Amino acid sequence: MDVRGVAAEFLSHRRFAVAGVSRDPRQAANLIYRRLRSAGYQVFAVNPGAQEVEGEACFASLRGIAGVVDVVVVVTRPEVSAGVVRECAELGIRRVWLHRSLGTGSVSSEAVELCAREGITVLDGACPMMFLEPVDFGHRCMRWLLGLTGGLPKEA
């Protein structure tokens, strides 16, 4: 399935966790967190160093979230992403989106390989805001540019 199909399948679910939110509202994870919430998704903030983010409770790990999480968006440093994927595998979470715009973002070969071994569908790159309608002009341009230069995942 191509990246648009996988993104659409991920976005058809309602309960998201965003790992890597920050006390700094300008960070990419926070922008994604707010955008998902404003689009009507139930979204949980995850950061082991914060108790509150964006005026809402923040969870130290995915384990602290009651109920099933459908999709985890990982917006951490690449060296942390495999640990988040490991926790997803332990909790039975089957969809992981490793955020990337320019550079490596949250993508690491260890995290991608772990997803493959554990049967987790992974989007290893891009940003949910490139696919969540209505897509703003900046993210539409970024999606086009990354598609043109080979920066978007080909398949998941």
Secondary structure, 3 states (H helix, E strand, C coil): CEHHHHHHHHHCCCEEEEECCCCCCCCHHHHHHHHHHHCCCEEEEECCCCCEECCEEEECCHHHCCCCCCEEEECCCHHHHHHHHHHHHHHCCCEEEECECCCCCCCCHHHHHHHHHHCCEEEECECHHHCCCCCCHHHHHHHHHHHHHCCCCCEC
